[in-house]
């Protein structure tokens, strides 16, 4: 990713995080945006979201339902000629990593 692309991705990550935390109608418990990927001409952005609350799928659906609001708010706050189309992706990698960590801590059976 080029330097400008990474700066724009970081700005999108910060702005969208704040929008989800403070401005969407249905609050979401614990979430993270581990990664944002932008296209070459900054016309599309893939936003990867991880949820840690008791109902992560329901939280993702809340955010997905607010996609148009998130994009319009992002368009007002980001300094680009045209706001990118956004794609929200439910990222399970952090939860899967935590599960693997728990599995690694389990006692292993002794070989006879």
N, CA, C and O atoms as CSV, one atom per row, in Angstrom:
chain,resi,resn,atom,element,x,y,z
A,1,UNK,N,N,0.845,-1.164,0.000
A,1,UNK,CA,C,0.000,0.000,0.000
A,1,UNK,C,C,0.898,1.238,0.000
A,1,UNK,O,O,1.851,1.316,0.775
A,2,UNK,N,N,0.598,2.191,-0.858
A,2,UNK,CA,C,1.391,3.406,-0.931
A,2,UNK,C,C,1.136,4.281,0.290
A,2,UNK,O,O,0.190,4.066,1.047
A,3,UNK,N,N,1.996,5.259,0.456
A,3,UNK,CA,C,1.924,6.118,1.636
A,3,UNK,C,C,0.585,6.851,1.728
A,3,UNK,O,O,-0.016,6.897,2.802
A,4,UNK,N,N,0.113,7.421,0.627
A,4,UNK,CA,C,-1.165,8.147,0.651
A,4,UNK,C,C,-2.307,7.190,0.938
A,4,UNK,O,O,-3.216,7.519,1.700
A,5,UNK,N,N,-2.271,6.003,0.331
A,5,UNK,CA,C,-3.316,5.007,0.568
A,5,UNK,C,C,-3.374,4.630,2.045
A,5,UNK,O,O,-4.459,4.512,2.614
A,6,UNK,N,N,-2.223,4.443,2.661
A,6,UNK,CA,C,-2.204,4.053,4.075
A,6,UNK,C,C,-2.696,5.187,4.968
A,6,UNK,O,O,-3.355,4.932,5.976
A,7,UNK,N,N,-2.390,6.429,4.616
A,7,UNK,CA,C,-2.899,7.572,5.398
A,7,UNK,C,C,-4.411,7.677,5.291
A,7,UNK,O,O,-5.092,7.928,6.285
A,8,UNK,N,N,-4.938,7.487,4.084
A,8,UNK,CA,C,-6.389,7.538,3.890
A,8,UNK,C,C,-7.058,6.379,4.628
A,8,UNK,O,O,-8.097,6.571,5.260
A,9,UNK,N,N,-6.485,5.194,4.557
A,9,UNK,CA,C,-7.038,4.032,5.265
A,9,UNK,C,C,-7.058,4.279,6.772
A,9,UNK,O,O,-8.033,3.943,7.444
A,10,UNK,N,N,-5.995,4.859,7.298
A,10,UNK,CA,C,-5.933,5.162,8.729
A,10,UNK,C,C,-6.978,6.211,9.112
A,10,UNK,O,O,-7.612,6.098,10.161
A,11,UNK,N,N,-7.160,7.225,8.270
A,11,UNK,CA,C,-8.172,8.252,8.543
A,11,UNK,C,C,-9.570,7.647,8.524
A,11,UNK,O,O,-10.397,7.961,9.381
A,12,UNK,N,N,-9.838,6.780,7.547
A,12,UNK,CA,C,-11.142,6.111,7.471
A,12,UNK,C,C,-11.357,5.267,8.720
A,12,UNK,O,O,-12.447,5.270,9.291
A,13,UNK,N,N,-10.336,4.554,9.142
A,13,UNK,CA,C,-10.431,3.708,10.333
A,13,UNK,C,C,-10.812,4.540,11.566
A,13,UNK,O,O,-11.699,4.150,12.325
A,14,UNK,N,N,-10.155,5.662,11.763
A,14,UNK,CA,C,-10.436,6.508,12.922
A,14,UNK,C,C,-11.826,7.131,12.853
A,14,UNK,O,O,-12.545,7.150,13.852
A,15,UNK,N,N,-12.208,7.636,11.691
A,15,UNK,CA,C,-13.501,8.303,11.545
A,15,UNK,C,C,-14.637,7.311,11.717
A,15,UNK,O,O,-15.593,7.585,12.443
A,16,UNK,N,N,-14.547,6.161,11.058
A,16,UNK,CA,C,-15.616,5.167,11.147
A,16,UNK,C,C,-15.719,4.615,12.563
A,16,UNK,O,O,-16.823,4.366,13.048
A,17,UNK,N,N,-14.611,4.424,13.220
A,17,UNK,CA,C,-14.635,3.955,14.608
A,17,UNK,C,C,-15.400,4.937,15.490
A,17,UNK,O,O,-16.223,4.530,16.310
A,18,UNK,N,N,-15.132,6.204,15.324
A,18,UNK,CA,C,-15.826,7.221,16.115
A,18,UNK,C,C,-17.313,7.269,15.778
A,18,UNK,O,O,-18.142,7.432,16.674
A,19,UNK,N,N,-17.659,7.131,14.512
A,19,UNK,CA,C,-19.073,7.134,14.102
A,19,UNK,C,C,-19.807,5.967,14.752
A,19,UNK,O,O,-20.892,6.149,15.305
A,20,UNK,N,N,-19.228,4.772,14.693
A,20,UNK,CA,C,-19.883,3.594,15.263
A,20,UNK,C,C,-19.992,3.734,16.778
A,20,UNK,O,O,-21.025,3.397,17.357
A,21,UNK,N,N,-18.952,4.222,17.419
A,21,UNK,CA,C,-18.945,4.365,18.875
A,21,UNK,C,C,-19.949,5.388,19.371
A,21,UNK,O,O,-20.599,5.172,20.393
A,22,UNK,N,N,-20.087,6.508,18.656
A,22,UNK,CA,C,-20.817,7.633,19.208
A,22,UNK,C,C,-22.089,8.039,18.483
A,22,UNK,O,O,-22.924,8.728,19.068
A,23,UNK,N,N,-22.267,7.635,17.226
A,23,UNK,CA,C,-23.332,8.272,16.466
A,23,UNK,C,C,-24.397,7.360,15.870
A,23,UNK,O,O,-25.459,7.850,15.483
A,24,UNK,N,N,-24.158,6.063,15.781
A,24,UNK,CA,C,-25.222,5.240,15.203
A,24,UNK,C,C,-26.336,5.058,16.221
A,24,UNK,O,O,-26.106,5.117,17.429
A,25,UNK,N,N,-27.534,4.839,15.725
A,25,UNK,CA,C,-28.734,4.811,16.547
A,25,UNK,C,C,-28.723,3.690,17.579
A,25,UNK,O,O,-29.092,3.907,18.733
A,26,UNK,N,N,-28.303,2.499,17.176
A,26,UNK,CA,C,-28.304,1.352,18.081
A,26,UNK,C,C,-26.869,1.102,18.535
A,26,UNK,O,O,-26.032,0.682,17.735
A,27,UNK,N,N,-26.580,1.355,19.802
A,27,UNK,CA,C,-25.183,1.237,20.247
A,27,UNK,C,C,-24.647,-0.190,20.151
A,27,UNK,O,O,-25.372,-1.165,20.348
A,28,UNK,N,N,-23.390,-0.276,19.852
A,28,UNK,CA,C,-22.681,-1.543,19.731
A,28,UNK,C,C,-21.751,-1.648,20.940
A,28,UNK,O,O,-21.136,-0.659,21.339
A,29,UNK,N,N,-21.648,-2.836,21.520
A,29,UNK,CA,C,-20.839,-3.002,22.724
A,29,UNK,C,C,-19.352,-2.875,22.396
A,29,UNK,O,O,-18.871,-1.764,22.173
A,30,UNK,N,N,-18.638,-3.951,22.362
A,30,UNK,CA,C,-17.196,-3.918,22.116
A,30,UNK,C,C,-16.898,-4.286,20.671
A,30,UNK,O,O,-17.374,-5.303,20.168
A,31,UNK,N,N,-16.113,-3.455,20.013
A,31,UNK,CA,C,-15.739,-3.733,18.634
A,31,UNK,C,C,-14.354,-3.170,18.358
A,31,UNK,O,O,-13.818,-2.369,19.124
A,32,UNK,N,N,-13.797,-3.612,17.251
A,32,UNK,CA,C,-12.498,-3.127,16.809
A,32,UNK,C,C,-12.495,-3.079,15.292
A,32,UNK,O,O,-13.176,-3.867,14.635
A,33,UNK,N,N,-11.741,-2.169,14.750
A,33,UNK,CA,C,-11.517,-2.120,13.302
A,33,UNK,C,C,-10.038,-2.431,13.100
A,33,UNK,O,O,-9.203,-1.527,13.111
A,34,UNK,N,N,-9.713,-3.725,12.914
A,34,UNK,CA,C,-8.298,-4.084,12.827
A,34,UNK,C,C,-7.624,-3.659,11.523
A,34,UNK,O,O,-6.407,-3.485,11.479
A,35,UNK,N,N,-8.427,-3.491,10.449
A,35,UNK,CA,C,-7.794,-3.226,9.160
A,35,UNK,C,C,-8.768,-2.533,8.225
A,35,UNK,O,O,-9.958,-2.847,8.213
A,36,UNK,N,N,-8.264,-1.593,7.446
A,36,UNK,CA,C,-9.025,-0.940,6.379
A,36,UNK,C,C,-8.180,-1.027,5.119
A,36,UNK,O,O,-6.997,-0.687,5.123
A,37,UNK,N,N,-8.796,-1.480,4.053
A,37,UNK,CA,C,-8.119,-1.591,2.766
A,37,UNK,C,C,-8.793,-0.648,1.779
A,37,UNK,O,O,-10.017,-0.652,1.651
A,38,UNK,N,N,-8.000,0.162,1.080
A,38,UNK,CA,C,-8.562,1.075,0.088
A,38,UNK,C,C,-8.070,0.692,-1.304
A,38,UNK,O,O,-6.970,0.165,-1.469
A,39,UNK,N,N,-8.903,0.968,-2.292
A,39,UNK,CA,C,-8.531,0.650,-3.671
A,39,UNK,C,C,-7.497,1.654,-4.177
A,39,UNK,O,O,-7.217,2.662,-3.529
A,40,UNK,N,N,-6.957,1.366,-5.311
A,40,UNK,CA,C,-5.866,2.164,-5.870
A,40,UNK,C,C,-6.247,3.634,-6.040
A,40,UNK,O,O,-5.447,4.519,-5.736
A,41,UNK,N,N,-7.436,3.895,-6.513
A,41,UNK,CA,C,-7.866,5.271,-6.767
A,41,UNK,C,C,-8.746,5.823,-5.652
A,41,UNK,O,O,-9.415,6.840,-5.832
A,42,UNK,N,N,-8.745,5.144,-4.486
A,42,UNK,CA,C,-9.474,5.571,-3.298
A,42,UNK,C,C,-10.984,5.654,-3.540
A,42,UNK,O,O,-11.664,6.486,-2.938
A,43,UNK,N,N,-11.504,4.805,-4.409
A,43,UNK,CA,C,-12.937,4.811,-4.695
A,43,UNK,C,C,-13.699,3.775,-3.883
A,43,UNK,O,O,-14.918,3.877,-3.740
A,44,UNK,N,N,-13.006,2.789,-3.353
A,44,UNK,CA,C,-13.629,1.745,-2.543
A,44,UNK,C,C,-12.782,1.513,-1.290
A,44,UNK,O,O,-11.555,1.609,-1.317
A,45,UNK,N,N,-13.479,1.205,-0.193
A,45,UNK,CA,C,-12.787,0.888,1.060
A,45,UNK,C,C,-13.446,-0.339,1.677
A,45,UNK,O,O,-14.668,-0.397,1.818
A,46,UNK,N,N,-12.626,-1.314,2.042
A,46,UNK,CA,C,-13.099,-2.487,2.769
A,46,UNK,C,C,-12.747,-2.267,4.235
A,46,UNK,O,O,-11.583,-2.086,4.591
A,47,UNK,N,N,-13.777,-2.285,5.077
A,47,UNK,CA,C,-13.587,-2.042,6.499
A,47,UNK,C,C,-13.858,-3.347,7.229
A,47,UNK,O,O,-14.974,-3.866,7.206
A,48,UNK,N,N,-12.823,-3.871,7.878
A,48,UNK,CA,C,-12.928,-5.132,8.609
A,48,UNK,C,C,-13.283,-4.821,10.059
A,48,UNK,O,O,-12.587,-4.054,10.723
A,49,UNK,N,N,-14.369,-5.420,10.547
A,49,UNK,CA,C,-14.870,-5.174,11.895
A,49,UNK,C,C,-14.834,-6.455,12.714
A,49,UNK,O,O,-15.210,-7.520,12.226
A,50,UNK,N,N,-14.381,-6.350,13.956
A,50,UNK,CA,C,-14.405,-7.474,14.896
A,50,UNK,C,C,-15.251,-7.062,16.093
A,50,UNK,O,O,-15.108,-5.954,16.610
A,51,UNK,N,N,-16.130,-7.957,16.532
A,51,UNK,CA,C,-17.016,-7.683,17.660
A,51,UNK,C,C,-16.729,-8.662,18.781
A,51,UNK,O,O,-16.462,-9.838,18.537
A,52,UNK,N,N,-16.784,-8.167,20.029
A,52,UNK,CA,C,-16.425,-8.979,21.182
A,52,UNK,C,C,-17.546,-9.112,22.196
A,52,UNK,O,O,-17.356,-9.763,23.224
A,53,UNK,N,N,-18.698,-8.526,21.949
A,53,UNK,CA,C,-19.784,-8.562,22.918
A,53,UNK,C,C,-20.469,-9.915,22.964
A,53,UNK,O,O,-20.024,-10.871,22.328
A,54,UNK,N,N,-21.561,-9.988,23.726
A,54,UNK,CA,C,-22.277,-11.262,23.861
A,54,UNK,C,C,-22.986,-11.691,22.573
A,54,UNK,O,O,-23.244,-12.880,22.386
A,55,UNK,N,N,-23.305,-10.749,21.687
A,55,UNK,CA,C,-24.011,-11.057,20.440
A,55,UNK,C,C,-23.296,-10.408,19.253
A,55,UNK,O,O,-23.780,-9.411,18.717
A,56,UNK,N,N,-22.160,-10.953,18.838
A,56,UNK,CA,C,-21.375,-10.291,17.788
A,56,UNK,C,C,-22.093,-10.230,16.437
A,56,UNK,O,O,-21.947,-9.246,15.712
A,57,UNK,N,N,-22.856,-11.252,16.092
A,57,UNK,CA,C,-23.557,-11.237,14.798
A,57,UNK,C,C,-24.631,-10.151,14.782
A,57,UNK,O,O,-24.803,-9.463,13.775
A,58,UNK,N,N,-25.350,-9.996,15.888
A,58,UNK,CA,C,-26.381,-8.956,15.984
A,58,UNK,C,C,-25.749,-7.565,15.912
A,58,UNK,O,O,-26.297,-6.659,15.283
A,59,UNK,N,N,-24.596,-7.403,16.559
A,59,UNK,CA,C,-23.895,-6.123,16.497
A,59,UNK,C,C,-23.446,-5.806,15.077
A,59,UNK,O,O,-23.537,-4.660,14.635
A,60,UNK,N,N,-22.962,-6.819,14.363
A,60,UNK,CA,C,-22.544,-6.594,12.974
A,60,UNK,C,C,-23.741,-6.183,12.126
A,60,UNK,O,O,-23.622,-5.302,11.273
A,61,UNK,N,N,-24.884,-6.804,12.348
A,61,UNK,CA,C,-26.086,-6.451,11.585
A,61,UNK,C,C,-26.514,-5.009,11.864
A,61,UNK,O,O,-26.961,-4.314,10.951
A,62,UNK,N,N,-26.384,-4.550,13.115
A,62,UNK,CA,C,-26.702,-3.165,13.456
A,62,UNK,C,C,-25.821,-2.205,12.663
A,62,UNK,O,O,-26.298,-1.217,12.105
A,63,UNK,N,N,-24.543,-2.510,12.626
A,63,UNK,CA,C,-23.599,-1.644,11.905
A,63,UNK,C,C,-23.867,-1.718,10.403
A,63,UNK,O,O,-23.818,-0.704,9.706
A,64,UNK,N,N,-24.146,-2.907,9.917
A,64,UNK,CA,C,-24.423,-3.085,8.489
A,64,UNK,C,C,-25.676,-2.306,8.072
A,64,UNK,O,O,-25.726,-1.740,6.980
A,65,UNK,N,N,-26.685,-2.283,8.949
A,65,UNK,CA,C,-27.902,-1.519,8.664
A,65,UNK,C,C,-27.629,-0.015,8.620
A,65,UNK,O,O,-28.351,0.727,7.954
A,66,UNK,N,N,-26.603,0.430,9.319
A,66,UNK,CA,C,-26.253,1.852,9.351
A,66,UNK,C,C,-25.197,2.211,8.305
A,66,UNK,O,O,-24.602,3.286,8.379
A,67,UNK,N,N,-24.960,1.345,7.352
A,67,UNK,CA,C,-23.897,1.543,6.355
A,67,UNK,C,C,-24.047,2.866,5.602
A,67,UNK,O,O,-23.063,3.585,5.431
A,68,UNK,N,N,-25.250,3.198,5.154
A,68,UNK,CA,C,-25.449,4.440,4.400
A,68,UNK,C,C,-25.195,5.668,5.273
A,68,UNK,O,O,-24.620,6.654,4.814
A,69,UNK,N,N,-25.627,5.602,6.530
A,69,UNK,CA,C,-25.357,6.697,7.461
A,69,UNK,C,C,-23.856,6.850,7.685
A,69,UNK,O,O,-23.334,7.965,7.700
A,70,UNK,N,N,-23.171,5.731,7.859
A,70,UNK,CA,C,-21.719,5.762,8.085
A,70,UNK,C,C,-21.013,6.385,6.887
A,70,UNK,O,O,-20.123,7.219,7.055
A,71,UNK,N,N,-21.402,5.988,5.683
A,71,UNK,CA,C,-20.753,6.528,4.479
A,71,UNK,C,C,-21.022,8.021,4.316
A,71,UNK,O,O,-20.111,8.781,3.988
A,72,UNK,N,N,-22.273,8.450,4.543
A,72,UNK,CA,C,-22.576,9.868,4.372
A,72,UNK,C,C,-21.846,10.719,5.417
A,72,UNK,O,O,-21.384,11.817,5.108
A,73,UNK,N,N,-21.744,10.221,6.642
A,73,UNK,CA,C,-21.009,10.943,7.681
A,73,UNK,C,C,-19.514,10.968,7.355
A,73,UNK,O,O,-18.849,11.988,7.536
A,74,UNK,N,N,-18.994,9.837,6.873
A,74,UNK,CA,C,-17.593,9.770,6.452
A,74,UNK,C,C,-17.325,10.778,5.330
A,74,UNK,O,O,-16.289,11.443,5.327
A,75,UNK,N,N,-18.245,10.889,4.393
A,75,UNK,CA,C,-18.071,11.809,3.262
A,75,UNK,C,C,-17.951,13.258,3.726
A,75,UNK,O,O,-17.205,14.039,3.136
A,76,UNK,N,N,-18.676,13.620,4.773
A,76,UNK,CA,C,-18.598,14.984,5.292
A,76,UNK,C,C,-17.296,15.250,6.044
A,76,UNK,O,O,-16.857,16.397,6.129
A,77,UNK,N,N,-16.674,14.205,6.590
A,77,UNK,CA,C,-15.510,14.408,7.456
A,77,UNK,C,C,-14.161,14.157,6.792
A,77,UNK,O,O,-13.145,14.691,7.236
A,78,UNK,N,N,-14.142,13.356,5.744
A,78,UNK,CA,C,-12.864,13.036,5.109
A,78,UNK,C,C,-12.616,14.035,3.987
A,78,UNK,O,O,-13.544,14.456,3.296
A,79,UNK,N,N,-11.370,14.402,3.819
A,79,UNK,CA,C,-11.028,15.429,2.840
A,79,UNK,C,C,-10.559,14.783,1.543
A,79,UNK,O,O,-9.370,14.780,1.223
A,80,UNK,N,N,-11.519,14.237,0.808
A,80,UNK,CA,C,-11.258,13.650,-0.502
A,80,UNK,C,C,-12.236,14.251,-1.494
A,80,UNK,O,O,-13.285,14.772,-1.114
A,81,UNK,N,N,-11.887,14.175,-2.751
A,81,UNK,CA,C,-12.769,14.699,-3.778
A,81,UNK,C,C,-14.099,13.948,-3.789
A,81,UNK,O,O,-15.164,14.547,-3.935
A,82,UNK,N,N,-14.018,12.638,-3.634
A,82,UNK,CA,C,-15.225,11.815,-3.601
A,82,UNK,C,C,-15.050,10.778,-2.495
A,82,UNK,O,O,-14.003,10.139,-2.390
A,83,UNK,N,N,-16.071,10.620,-1.684
A,83,UNK,CA,C,-15.997,9.638,-0.598
A,83,UNK,C,C,-16.020,8.237,-1.190
A,83,UNK,O,O,-16.762,7.981,-2.139
A,84,UNK,N,N,-15.225,7.334,-0.651
A,84,UNK,CA,C,-15.205,5.963,-1.195
A,84,UNK,C,C,-16.472,5.185,-0.847
A,84,UNK,O,O,-17.100,5.417,0.187
A,85,UNK,N,N,-16.826,4.270,-1.722
A,85,UNK,CA,C,-17.875,3.306,-1.396
A,85,UNK,C,C,-17.295,2.413,-0.313
A,85,UNK,O,O,-16.119,2.054,-0.370
A,86,UNK,N,N,-18.108,2.049,0.674
A,86,UNK,CA,C,-17.573,1.231,1.749
A,86,UNK,C,C,-18.206,-0.156,1.739
A,86,UNK,O,O,-19.382,-0.325,1.418
A,87,UNK,N,N,-17.404,-1.122,2.094
A,87,UNK,CA,C,-17.846,-2.505,2.253
A,87,UNK,C,C,-17.469,-2.920,3.667
A,87,UNK,O,O,-16.303,-2.854,4.055
A,88,UNK,N,N,-18.467,-3.348,4.433
A,88,UNK,CA,C,-18.236,-3.770,5.807
A,88,UNK,C,C,-18.072,-5.278,5.838
A,88,UNK,O,O,-18.915,-6.009,5.317
A,89,UNK,N,N,-16.987,-5.748,6.448
A,89,UNK,CA,C,-16.676,-7.171,6.486
A,89,UNK,C,C,-16.548,-7.599,7.942
A,89,UNK,O,O,-15.786,-7.012,8.710
A,90,UNK,N,N,-17.305,-8.633,8.311
A,90,UNK,CA,C,-17.245,-9.166,9.670
A,90,UNK,C,C,-15.998,-10.030,9.781
A,90,UNK,O,O,-15.922,-11.104,9.185
A,91,UNK,N,N,-15.026,-9.557,10.543
A,91,UNK,CA,C,-13.731,-10.221,10.666
A,91,UNK,C,C,-13.690,-11.034,11.951
A,91,UNK,O,O,-13.788,-10.475,13.043
A,92,UNK,N,N,-13.547,-12.332,11.831
A,92,UNK,CA,C,-13.528,-13.231,12.986
A,92,UNK,C,C,-12.110,-13.593,13.415
A,92,UNK,O,O,-11.942,-14.429,14.302
A,93,UNK,N,N,-11.101,-13.002,12.824
A,93,UNK,CA,C,-9.725,-13.436,13.079
A,93,UNK,C,C,-9.285,-13.214,14.520
A,93,UNK,O,O,-8.556,-14.042,15.066
A,94,UNK,N,N,-9.703,-12.125,15.148
A,94,UNK,CA,C,-9.287,-11.866,16.528
A,94,UNK,C,C,-9.937,-12.877,17.469
A,94,UNK,O,O,-9.278,-13.399,18.368
A,95,UNK,N,N,-11.232,-13.157,17.267
A,95,UNK,CA,C,-11.927,-14.143,18.104
A,95,UNK,C,C,-11.331,-15.534,17.894
A,95,UNK,O,O,-11.169,-16.293,18.850
A,96,UNK,N,N,-11.004,-15.868,16.643
A,96,UNK,CA,C,-10.399,-17.170,16.361
A,96,UNK,C,C,-9.010,-17.273,16.985
A,96,UNK,O,O,-8.625,-18.338,17.468
A,97,UNK,N,N,-8.267,-16.187,16.978
A,97,UNK,CA,C,-6.950,-16.171,17.608
A,97,UNK,C,C,-7.045,-16.364,19.116
A,97,UNK,O,O,-6.227,-17.062,19.715
A,98,UNK,N,N,-8.060,-15.735,19.728
A,98,UNK,CA,C,-8.259,-15.912,21.178
A,98,UNK,C,C,-8.636,-17.350,21.488
A,98,UNK,O,O,-8.191,-17.902,22.494
A,99,UNK,N,N,-9.454,-17.967,20.636
A,99,UNK,CA,C,-9.824,-19.365,20.836
A,99,UNK,C,C,-8.602,-20.272,20.708
A,99,UNK,O,O,-8.431,-21.197,21.502
A,100,UNK,N,N,-7.768,-20.017,19.732
A,100,UNK,CA,C,-6.551,-20.808,19.560
A,100,UNK,C,C,-5.630,-20.658,20.777
A,100,UNK,O,O,-4.990,-21.620,21.203
A,101,UNK,N,N,-5.572,-19.460,21.324
A,101,UNK,CA,C,-4.750,-19.221,22.506
A,101,UNK,C,C,-5.270,-20.034,23.692
A,101,UNK,O,O,-4.484,-20.597,24.454
A,102,UNK,N,N,-6.596,-20.095,23.847
A,102,UNK,CA,C,-7.189,-20.904,24.919
A,102,UNK,C,C,-6.877,-22.383,24.711
A,102,UNK,O,O,-6.555,-23.098,25.659
A,103,UNK,N,N,-6.975,-22.829,23.465
A,103,UNK,CA,C,-6.691,-24.232,23.173
A,103,UNK,C,C,-5.231,-24.581,23.454
A,103,UNK,O,O,-4.935,-25.682,23.916
A,104,UNK,N,N,-4.335,-23.662,23.181
A,104,UNK,CA,C,-2.920,-23.905,23.443
A,104,UNK,C,C,-2.606,-23.999,24.934
A,104,UNK,O,O,-1.624,-24.633,25.319
A,105,UNK,N,N,-3.427,-23.379,25.770
A,105,UNK,CA,C,-3.205,-23.402,27.218
A,105,UNK,C,C,-3.792,-24.633,27.889
A,105,UNK,O,O,-3.509,-24.883,29.061
A,106,UNK,N,N,-4.606,-25.410,27.174
A,106,UNK,CA,C,-5.181,-26.622,27.762
A,106,UNK,C,C,-4.086,-27.639,28.045
A,106,UNK,O,O,-3.120,-27.733,27.288
A,107,UNK,N,N,-4.224,-28.403,29.129
A,107,UNK,CA,C,-3.206,-29.420,29.418
A,107,UNK,C,C,-3.252,-30.521,28.357
A,107,UNK,O,O,-4.318,-30.940,27.906
A,108,UNK,N,N,-2.087,-30.961,27.986
A,108,UNK,CA,C,-2.001,-32.000,26.959
A,108,UNK,C,C,-1.932,-33.369,27.624
A,108,UNK,O,O,-1.331,-33.515,28.688
A,109,UNK,N,N,-2.553,-34.379,26.995
A,109,UNK,CA,C,-2.499,-35.720,27.594
A,109,UNK,C,C,-1.068,-36.251,27.551
A,109,UNK,O,O,-0.322,-35.996,26.606
A,110,UNK,N,N,-0.712,-36.982,28.577
A,110,UNK,CA,C,0.635,-37.560,28.668
A,110,UNK,C,C,0.700,-38.834,27.852
A,110,UNK,O,O,-0.181,-39.687,27.963
A,111,UNK,N,N,1.707,-38.971,27.052
A,111,UNK,CA,C,1.901,-40.193,26.271
A,111,UNK,C,C,2.506,-41.276,27.166
A,111,UNK,O,O,3.397,-41.004,27.971
A,112,UNK,N,N,2.017,-42.488,27.015
A,112,UNK,CA,C,2.519,-43.595,27.831
A,112,UNK,C,C,3.574,-44.377,27.116
A,112,UNK,O,O,4.102,-45.345,27.663
